[in-house]
């Protein structure tokens, strides 16, 4: 079964699905950083079939690679992560910043194939 999170890319940039890790490698409600194609990505497991991936760099902290250590929560039914440095709160699905509309966190589509998490990245 394949599960995909976040909205489709609005442009026609060619993409590939890249294997990040096993679902069992992650703990629920905790982030982990993965390095894929020289890009650091924070991956969050919210349930066995709900995975989110965002840029690991904090937009409010000059790109400090800390988002995987953020605090997972929610705003209503929207899953969130709060930056561990400045506490800005971002929507894990859209990257929208609830505390500062000028900021945004890059999001990546995810899917589960077999027992592995894959993340959609621009094709090489």
C-alpha positions, 0 to 999 in steps of 0.5 A: 500500500502507498500513502502520500502526504502533502499537496502535489507540486504545482510546477512540472519539475521532474521528480524521483521517489528516494528511499529514506528509511524503514518505517520501523526506524522512526519513533511516533511523534519524534523527528529524525534527520535524513540526508538525501541527495546532499539535502537534510530532511526532517522526517516525522512519523505521526502514526504507522501510515502518517509520515511528514517530511520537511526541510531540516533547516529552520527558516527563522534561524538562518538555516540552522539544521534543527527542525528534526528536534522540533516539538510535534503538536497540532493546531486543530486537526493540522499536525505541526512542528515548533522550531526548537530555537525560536518556537515558530510553529509550522504546519507539517503538511503545508509548511505554513508558519502560524506564528510568522506569516513571512516564514515558510518551511519547505515540505516534501511528499512522502509515501510508504512502499512496503516497509520503507518511507520514500520522499519525493525529490527533484530528479537529478 
